[in-house]
Amino acid sequence: MKRIHYLVIKSFIGPLILTFFLVIFILLMQFLWKYIDDLVGKGLEMKILAEFLLYSSASMVPMALPLAVLLAALMTFGNLGENLELLAMKTSGVSLSKIMSPLYIVVGFLTIAAFFFSNNVMPVSNLKLRSLLYDIQRQRPEMQIQPGIFDNTLEGYSIRIGEKDGRSNLLKDIWIYDHTEKAGNISVTVADSGYMRMSNDEKNLILILYNGHSYVEMQKARGRGGPKNYPHRRDKFATQELVIEMTGFGLNRTDQNLFRNSFSMMNLEQLTHFEDSIETDIDKLYASIGKTLDKNTYKKKKRNLVKTVTKVDTTDLEVMTPKTIQISLDSAYSNLSRLEKRRAITQAINFARTNKSYVSTNTNTISYKIHKLRRYQIEKQRKFTLSFACLIFFFIGAPLGAIIRKGGLGVPIIVSVVFFLIYYMISITGEKFAREDMLSVESGMWISSIILVPLSIFLTYKAANDSVILNIETYFAFFKKIKEKFKKQVQQVR
């Protein structure tokens, strides 16, 4: 048995490592394609790029590991079945569960390791990745200038563009204020259109302007005493090239504490702390709304519109107890004068509008906090669901491999992708329902596991009993029998 266990573990570890790095590579390419515009042309050093790839890869491990386990299990038992090794073991009296038993420990260890990685390593890698990506996006100020807004990113310059063509990068209606002299708006350049690009050495920003003019005040020529004059210079140009030195625009690293409160950058303890804090804030808001509404409605002190006479119980001269008098609102309102009725209605409307505005404002605040609370709760559940997926995919992949009996990367990859897409789509749908409060957070995040666990049990049972439900030859034989029966019936009719 030890040799069999060693053979199974050895057959599983190799495909697991291979498929794990293959999946990481595929997910990394997809991630880089998403942020390709933020990385290309930034003049980044190899050290920065390597750091970016490292953090990106680390953030994808919890998703890549379950898929790697599924693919490795399919390949392992598919190869054993294709080479008749699995048949030989079963013929020797070794059941499928005993053959799989050493991998229970391996996959269990991977599940626990995936949880600790998701809880301890991934928040740090997400934090560093988000901070680094933010710094990279800010490195090239010419990519950040938005139409209709004065941009002061370039020190000493204020630039506004009216329109920007996304395809040709042509800028229109350009205004440039030169504040390098620190004397106010004494130098202004206006152009109909132009282009903005970096120099080859990434040290200067080059602006090529067309059909414009510039205005410069000659402050040094102002006379002292007597009437003041304001000499200036106007220049018109058809084409002008303006070079701005990009000093201090290297990759400046931002303080990572700026992003530390994001839910994806916290471990389980931090998420629980923030969850408790938000729940406390929500409870305080509900209590505050109730007290404020009570204070602003029936507990609110109002001027009496009806003159009342206080009746006092004088049976005991030492203790004077006021009696409670019941007043009908309809009769009290009908006894008011026309002016008093108008005042009463106006006062009631003002009270209602004030309370409505107060409730609406606080309801929006509570809705925002509840939405934020769900995001923290979802992230807590994700740390468990992605780890538990390793177990589910193993008990799907291993029986499927034993039933299909096809090794290599062909059939296992197809089957793995199909099952992973099913799992991923169900997970995304459940998470969306949880965010929108259509399902509880626990139900939304675990719905994919709830659906796939019975499937894994069913496949394991069928594989242990040598089922042929996924053997294509069985279906060929079935359709062949139907075809033969159909021919016999046709011959009998003739």
C-alpha positions as CSV (number, residue, x, y, z in Angstrom):
1,M,0.0,0.0,0.0
2,K,2.8,2.4,0.7
3,R,4.2,2.0,-2.8
4,I,0.7,2.7,-4.2
5,H,0.3,5.7,-2.0
6,Y,3.7,7.0,-3.1
7,L,2.9,6.4,-6.8
8,V,-0.4,8.3,-6.4
9,I,1.2,11.2,-4.6
10,K,4.0,11.4,-7.1
11,S,1.5,11.3,-10.0
12,F,-0.5,14.1,-8.4
13,I,2.2,16.6,-7.3
14,G,3.8,17.0,-10.7
15,P,0.6,17.9,-12.6
16,L,-0.4,20.1,-9.6
17,I,2.7,22.3,-9.8
18,L,2.5,22.4,-13.6
19,T,-1.1,23.4,-13.8
20,F,-0.8,25.8,-10.9
21,F,1.8,27.9,-12.6
22,L,0.0,27.5,-15.9
23,V,-3.2,28.9,-14.4
24,I,-1.3,31.7,-12.7
25,F,0.3,32.6,-16.1
26,I,-3.1,32.7,-17.8
27,L,-4.7,34.8,-15.1
28,L,-1.7,37.1,-15.0
29,M,-1.9,37.7,-18.8
30,Q,-5.6,38.5,-18.4
31,F,-4.8,41.0,-15.6
32,L,-2.0,42.6,-17.5
33,W,-4.3,43.0,-20.5
34,K,-6.7,44.9,-18.3
35,Y,-4.0,47.4,-17.2
36,I,-1.9,47.5,-20.3
37,D,-2.7,51.1,-20.9
38,D,-1.4,52.1,-17.5
39,L,1.9,50.2,-17.9
40,V,2.9,50.8,-21.6
41,G,5.1,53.9,-22.2
42,K,5.7,54.7,-18.6
43,G,9.5,54.1,-18.7
44,L,9.2,51.7,-15.7
45,E,12.3,50.0,-14.4
46,M,12.6,46.3,-14.4
47,K,12.6,46.3,-10.6
48,I,9.2,48.0,-10.6
49,L,7.8,45.7,-13.2
50,A,9.0,42.6,-11.4
51,E,7.4,43.9,-8.1
52,F,4.2,44.5,-10.0
53,L,4.1,41.0,-11.4
54,L,5.0,39.5,-8.1
55,Y,2.1,41.2,-6.2
56,S,-0.3,40.5,-9.1
57,S,0.6,36.8,-9.1
58,A,0.2,36.6,-5.3
59,S,-3.3,38.1,-5.4
60,M,-4.4,35.3,-7.9
61,V,-3.2,32.3,-5.9
62,P,-6.5,31.7,-4.0
63,M,-8.4,31.5,-7.4
64,A,-5.7,29.6,-9.2
65,L,-5.2,26.9,-6.6
66,P,-8.7,25.3,-6.8
67,L,-8.5,25.2,-10.6
68,A,-5.1,23.6,-10.4
69,V,-6.3,21.0,-7.9
70,L,-9.2,20.1,-10.3
71,L,-7.0,19.9,-13.3
72,A,-4.3,17.9,-11.5
73,A,-6.8,15.4,-10.1
74,L,-8.3,14.9,-13.5
75,M,-4.9,14.3,-15.1
76,T,-3.7,12.0,-12.3
77,F,-6.6,9.6,-12.3
78,G,-7.1,10.0,-16.0
79,N,-3.5,8.8,-16.6
80,L,-3.9,6.0,-14.1
81,G,-7.0,4.8,-15.8
82,E,-5.7,5.2,-19.3
83,N,-2.6,3.2,-18.5
84,L,-4.7,0.5,-16.8
85,E,-2.9,1.1,-13.5
86,L,-6.1,2.0,-11.8
87,L,-7.7,-1.2,-13.1
88,A,-4.8,-3.2,-11.8
89,M,-5.1,-1.7,-8.3
90,K,-8.8,-2.4,-8.2
91,T,-8.2,-6.0,-9.4
92,S,-5.8,-6.4,-6.5
93,G,-8.6,-5.6,-4.1
94,V,-7.7,-1.9,-3.5
95,S,-10.8,0.3,-3.6
96,L,-10.9,3.7,-5.1
97,S,-11.3,5.4,-1.8
98,K,-8.1,3.8,-0.5
99,I,-6.3,4.8,-3.7
100,M,-7.4,8.4,-3.1
101,S,-6.7,8.4,0.6
102,P,-3.1,9.8,0.6
103,L,-4.4,12.7,-1.5
104,Y,-7.0,13.5,1.2
105,I,-4.1,14.6,3.4
106,V,-2.4,16.5,0.6
107,V,-5.6,18.3,-0.5
108,G,-6.5,19.0,3.2
109,F,-3.1,20.6,3.7
110,L,-3.6,22.7,0.5
111,T,-7.0,23.8,1.8
112,I,-5.6,25.0,5.1
113,A,-2.6,26.6,3.4
114,A,-5.0,28.4,0.9
115,F,-7.0,29.8,3.9
116,F,-3.9,31.1,5.7
117,F,-2.5,32.5,2.4
118,S,-5.9,34.2,1.7
119,N,-6.0,35.6,5.3
120,N,-2.4,36.6,5.9
121,V,-0.6,37.0,2.6
122,M,-3.2,38.2,0.1
123,P,-4.3,41.3,2.0
124,V,-0.7,42.5,2.1
125,S,-0.1,41.7,-1.6
126,N,-3.4,43.5,-2.5
127,L,-2.3,46.5,-0.5
128,K,1.1,46.7,-2.1
129,L,-0.4,46.1,-5.6
130,R,-3.0,48.8,-5.2
131,S,-0.5,51.3,-3.9
132,L,2.0,50.5,-6.7
133,L,-0.7,50.6,-9.4
134,Y,-1.8,54.0,-8.1
135,D,1.7,55.3,-8.3
136,I,2.2,54.0,-11.8
137,Q,-1.1,55.6,-12.9
138,R,0.1,58.9,-11.5
139,Q,3.6,58.8,-13.1
140,R,2.7,60.2,-16.5
141,P,0.8,63.5,-15.9
142,E,0.1,64.0,-19.6
143,M,-2.2,60.9,-19.4
144,Q,-4.2,62.5,-16.5
145,I,-5.3,65.8,-18.0
146,Q,-9.1,65.7,-18.4
147,P,-11.1,68.0,-20.7
148,G,-12.7,71.1,-19.2
149,I,-10.6,71.0,-16.0
150,F,-7.6,73.0,-15.0
151,D,-4.8,70.6,-14.2
152,N,-2.1,71.6,-11.8
153,T,-0.1,68.4,-11.8
154,L,2.9,70.0,-13.5
155,E,4.6,72.2,-11.0
156,G,4.5,75.8,-12.2
157,Y,1.9,75.3,-14.9
158,S,-1.9,75.2,-15.0
159,I,-3.2,73.5,-18.2
160,R,-6.8,73.2,-19.5
161,I,-8.0,71.5,-22.6
162,G,-11.4,71.8,-24.1
163,E,-11.5,68.4,-25.9
164,K,-9.4,65.3,-26.3
165,D,-9.5,62.9,-29.2
166,G,-9.0,59.4,-27.8
167,R,-7.8,57.9,-31.1
168,S,-5.3,60.5,-32.4
169,N,-4.6,62.1,-29.0
170,L,-5.3,65.5,-30.6
171,L,-6.0,68.2,-28.0
172,K,-8.3,71.1,-28.8
173,D,-8.8,74.6,-27.2
174,I,-5.6,74.5,-25.1
175,W,-4.9,77.1,-22.4
176,I,-1.5,77.1,-20.6
177,Y,-0.8,79.4,-17.6
178,D,2.9,79.7,-16.8
179,H,3.4,80.3,-13.0
180,T,7.1,79.5,-12.9
181,E,7.8,83.2,-12.0
182,K,5.4,82.9,-9.1
183,A,4.0,86.3,-10.0
184,G,0.4,85.3,-11.0
185,N,-1.2,84.9,-14.4
186,I,1.4,87.0,-16.3
187,S,2.1,84.5,-19.0
188,V,-0.7,82.8,-20.9
189,T,-0.6,80.7,-24.1
190,V,-3.7,79.8,-26.1
191,A,-3.8,77.4,-29.0
192,D,-6.6,76.0,-31.2
193,S,-5.1,72.5,-31.1
194,G,-1.9,70.5,-30.4
195,Y,-0.3,67.3,-29.2
196,M,1.4,66.4,-25.9
197,R,4.0,63.7,-25.6
198,M,7.1,62.7,-23.5
199,S,10.6,63.1,-24.8
200,N,12.6,60.0,-25.5
201,D,14.6,60.2,-22.3
202,E,11.3,60.7,-20.3
203,K,12.7,63.9,-18.7
204,N,10.7,66.5,-20.6
205,L,7.1,67.0,-21.6
206,I,6.8,68.4,-25.2
207,L,3.7,70.3,-26.3
208,I,3.3,71.0,-30.0
209,L,0.8,73.8,-30.4
210,Y,-1.0,75.0,-33.6
211,N,-2.7,78.3,-34.5
212,G,-2.5,80.2,-31.3
213,H,-1.1,83.3,-29.5
214,S,0.7,84.0,-26.2
215,Y,0.4,87.0,-23.8
216,V,3.2,88.0,-21.5
217,E,3.1,91.0,-19.1
218,M,6.4,92.9,-18.9
219,Q,6.4,93.6,-15.1
220,K,10.0,94.8,-14.9
221,A,9.2,97.7,-17.3
222,R,6.6,99.3,-15.0
223,G,7.6,102.8,-14.1
224,R,7.8,104.0,-10.5
225,G,5.9,107.2,-9.6
226,G,3.7,109.0,-12.0
227,P,1.1,107.3,-14.1
228,K,1.4,103.6,-14.1
229,N,1.8,101.8,-17.5
230,Y,1.3,98.0,-18.1
231,P,3.5,97.0,-21.0
232,H,3.0,93.5,-22.5
233,R,3.9,91.4,-25.4
234,R,1.6,89.4,-27.8
235,D,2.9,86.8,-30.1
236,K,1.0,84.9,-32.7
237,F,2.2,81.6,-34.1
238,A,1.2,78.9,-36.5
239,T,3.3,76.2,-34.8
240,Q,5.1,76.4,-31.5
241,E,6.9,73.8,-29.5
242,L,6.9,74.1,-25.7
243,V,9.3,72.0,-23.6
244,I,8.5,71.5,-19.9
245,E,11.1,69.9,-17.7
246,M,9.6,66.9,-15.8
247,T,11.5,67.3,-12.5
248,G,10.2,65.3,-9.6
249,F,8.0,63.1,-11.7
250,G,9.6,59.7,-11.1
251,L,7.8,56.9,-9.5
252,N,7.0,58.4,-6.1
253,R,5.7,55.8,-3.7
254,T,2.5,56.6,-1.9
255,D,1.9,55.9,1.8
256,Q,0.2,52.5,1.9
257,N,-2.0,53.6,4.8
258,L,-4.1,55.5,2.2
259,F,-5.6,52.1,1.0
260,R,-5.5,50.1,4.3
261,N,-9.2,50.5,5.0
262,S,-10.3,48.7,1.9
263,F,-12.0,45.4,2.6
264,S,-9.8,43.4,0.2
265,M,-6.7,44.4,2.1
266,M,-7.7,43.1,5.5
267,N,-7.4,39.8,7.3
268,L,-10.1,38.1,9.2
269,E,-9.5,39.8,12.5
270,Q,-9.5,43.3,10.9
271,L,-12.7,42.5,8.9
272,T,-14.4,41.4,12.1
273,H,-13.4,44.6,13.9
274,F,-14.7,46.8,11.1
275,E,-17.9,44.7,10.8
276,D,-18.6,45.2,14.6
277,S,-17.8,48.9,14.3
278,I,-20.2,49.4,11.4
279,E,-23.0,47.4,13.1
280,T,-22.6,49.6,16.2
281,D,-22.8,52.7,14.0
282,I,-26.0,51.4,12.3
283,D,-27.6,50.6,15.7
284,K,-26.8,54.1,17.0
285,L,-28.3,55.7,13.8
286,Y,-31.5,53.7,14.3
287,A,-31.7,54.7,17.9
288,S,-31.0,58.3,17.1
289,I,-33.7,58.4,14.4
290,G,-36.2,57.0,16.8
291,K,-35.4,59.6,19.6
292,T,-35.3,62.5,17.2
293,L,-38.7,61.6,15.6
294,D,-40.2,61.3,19.1
295,K,-38.7,64.6,20.1
296,N,-40.0,66.3,16.9
297,T,-43.5,64.9,17.0
298,Y,-45.6,64.2,20.0
299,K,-42.9,65.2,22.6
300,K,-42.2,68.5,20.8
301,K,-43.2,71.6,22.8
302,K,-45.8,73.6,20.9
303,R,-47.6,76.7,21.5
304,N,-51.2,76.0,22.6
305,L,-53.7,77.1,19.9
306,V,-56.6,76.3,22.3
307,K,-57.0,77.9,25.6
308,T,-57.6,75.3,28.3
309,V,-58.6,75.6,31.9
310,T,-56.6,73.5,34.3
311,K,-58.8,71.5,36.7
312,V,-57.2,70.7,40.1
313,D,-58.3,68.1,42.6
314,T,-58.6,70.1,45.9
315,T,-59.8,67.3,48.1
316,D,-56.4,67.4,49.7
317,L,-55.0,70.9,50.0
318,E,-51.5,69.6,50.7
319,V,-51.2,67.6,47.5
320,M,-52.5,69.2,44.3
321,T,-52.9,66.6,41.5
322,P,-53.7,67.8,38.0
323,K,-56.3,65.7,36.2
324,T,-55.8,64.4,32.7
325,I,-58.4,65.8,30.2
326,Q,-59.2,63.9,27.0
327,I,-59.6,66.3,24.0
328,S,-61.1,65.2,20.6
329,L,-58.8,66.5,17.9
330,D,-61.6,66.9,15.4
331,S,-63.7,68.9,17.8
332,A,-60.7,71.0,18.9
333,Y,-59.8,71.7,15.3
334,S,-63.4,72.7,14.4
335,N,-63.5,75.2,17.3
336,L,-60.5,77.0,15.9
337,S,-60.9,80.2,14.0
338,R,-60.0,80.3,10.3
339,L,-56.6,81.9,11.0
340,E,-55.8,79.4,13.7
341,K,-56.7,76.5,11.4
342,R,-54.3,77.8,8.8
343,R,-51.6,78.2,11.3
344,A,-52.2,74.7,12.6
345,I,-52.0,73.2,9.1
346,T,-48.9,75.1,8.2
347,Q,-47.2,74.0,11.4
348,A,-48.1,70.4,10.8
349,I,-46.8,70.5,7.2
350,N,-43.5,72.1,8.4
351,F,-43.1,69.3,11.0
352,A,-43.8,66.6,8.4
353,R,-41.4,68.1,5.9
354,T,-38.6,68.4,8.5
355,N,-39.0,64.9,9.7
356,K,-39.2,63.5,6.2
357,S,-36.0,65.3,5.2
358,Y,-34.3,64.0,8.4
359,V,-35.4,60.4,7.8
360,S,-34.4,60.5,4.1
361,T,-30.9,61.8,4.9
362,N,-30.3,59.2,7.6
363,T,-31.9,56.4,5.5
364,N,-29.3,57.1,2.8
365,T,-26.5,57.0,5.4
366,I,-27.8,53.7,6.8
367,S,-28.1,52.2,3.3
368,Y,-24.5,53.2,2.5
369,K,-23.3,51.7,5.8
370,I,-25.3,48.5,5.2
371,H,-23.8,48.2,1.7
372,K,-20.3,48.7,3.1
373,L,-21.1,46.1,5.9
374,R,-22.0,43.5,3.3
375,R,-18.7,44.1,1.4
376,Y,-16.8,43.3,4.6
377,Q,-19.0,40.2,5.3
378,I,-18.6,39.0,1.7
379,E,-14.8,39.3,2.0
380,K,-14.9,37.3,5.2
381,Q,-16.8,34.5,3.6
382,R,-14.6,34.6,0.5
383,K,-11.6,33.5,2.5
384,F,-13.4,30.3,3.4
385,T,-15.2,29.6,0.2
386,L,-12.1,29.8,-2.0
387,S,-10.2,27.5,0.3
388,F,-13.1,25.0,0.5
389,A,-13.3,25.0,-3.3
390,C,-10.0,23.0,-3.3
391,L,-11.8,20.1,-1.5
392,I,-14.8,20.3,-3.8
393,F,-12.8,20.3,-7.0
394,F,-10.7,17.4,-5.8
395,F,-13.7,15.3,-5.2
396,I,-15.0,16.3,-8.7
397,G,-11.7,15.9,-10.6
398,A,-10.5,12.6,-9.1
399,P,-13.8,10.6,-9.8
400,L,-14.1,12.2,-13.2
401,G,-10.6,11.2,-14.1
402,A,-11.3,7.6,-13.0
403,I,-14.5,7.5,-15.0
404,I,-13.2,9.2,-18.2
405,R,-9.8,7.5,-18.2
406,K,-8.2,10.1,-20.4
407,G,-4.9,11.7,-19.3
408,G,-2.8,14.4,-20.8
409,L,-3.9,18.0,-21.2
410,G,-6.6,17.6,-23.7
411,V,-9.8,16.3,-22.2
412,P,-8.9,17.3,-18.6
413,I,-8.5,20.9,-19.6
414,I,-11.8,21.0,-21.3
415,V,-13.6,19.4,-18.4
416,S,-11.8,21.5,-15.9
417,V,-12.7,24.8,-17.7
418,V,-16.3,23.8,-17.9
419,F,-16.7,23.0,-14.2
420,F,-14.7,26.0,-13.2
421,L,-16.8,28.3,-15.3
422,I,-19.9,26.8,-13.8
423,Y,-18.5,27.4,-10.3
424,Y,-17.3,30.9,-11.1
425,M,-20.6,32.0,-12.7
426,I,-22.6,30.7,-9.7
427,S,-20.2,32.4,-7.3
428,I,-20.4,35.7,-9.1
429,T,-24.2,35.5,-9.2
430,G,-24.5,34.6,-5.5
431,E,-22.1,37.4,-4.6
432,K,-24.1,39.9,-6.6
433,F,-27.4,38.8,-4.9
434,A,-25.7,39.1,-1.5
435,R,-24.5,42.7,-2.3
436,E,-28.0,43.6,-3.4
437,D,-29.5,42.0,-0.3
438,M,-31.5,39.5,-2.4
439,L,-29.8,36.7,-0.4
440,S,-28.1,36.6,2.9
441,V,-24.3,36.9,2.7
442,E,-23.8,33.4,3.8
443,S,-26.2,31.9,1.3
444,G,-24.9,34.1,-1.6
445,M,-21.3,33.2,-1.0
446,W,-21.8,29.5,-0.3
447,I,-24.4,28.8,-3.0
448,S,-21.8,27.5,-5.5
449,S,-20.4,25.1,-2.8
450,I,-23.9,24.0,-1.9
451,I,-24.7,23.1,-5.5
452,L,-21.4,21.4,-6.3
453,V,-21.0,19.4,-3.1
454,P,-23.8,16.9,-4.0
455,L,-22.3,16.6,-7.5
456,S,-18.9,15.7,-6.0
457,I,-20.6,13.1,-3.8
458,F,-22.5,11.7,-6.7
459,L,-19.4,11.4,-8.9
460,T,-17.3,9.9,-6.1
461,Y,-20.1,7.3,-5.6
462,K,-20.3,6.4,-9.3
463,A,-16.5,6.2,-9.7
464,A,-16.2,3.9,-6.6
465,N,-18.9,1.6,-8.2
466,D,-17.2,1.6,-11.6
467,S,-20.0,3.6,-13.3
468,V,-19.8,4.1,-17.0
469,I,-22.0,7.2,-17.1
470,L,-19.3,9.3,-18.7
471,N,-17.8,6.5,-20.9
472,I,-18.5,7.6,-24.5
473,E,-18.4,3.9,-25.7
474,T,-21.5,3.2,-23.5
475,Y,-23.5,5.9,-25.3
476,F,-22.3,4.6,-28.7
477,A,-23.5,1.1,-27.8
478,F,-26.8,2.5,-26.6
479,F,-27.5,4.4,-29.8
480,K,-26.3,1.4,-31.8
481,K,-28.9,-0.8,-30.1
482,I,-31.6,1.8,-30.9
483,K,-30.5,1.9,-34.5
484,E,-30.6,-1.9,-34.8
485,K,-34.1,-2.1,-33.3
486,F,-35.3,0.6,-35.7
487,K,-33.9,-1.3,-38.7
488,K,-35.7,-4.5,-37.5
489,Q,-39.0,-2.7,-37.2
490,V,-38.6,-1.2,-40.7
491,Q,-37.9,-4.6,-42.1
492,Q,-41.0,-6.1,-40.4
493,V,-43.2,-3.4,-41.8
494,R,-41.9,-4.1,-45.3
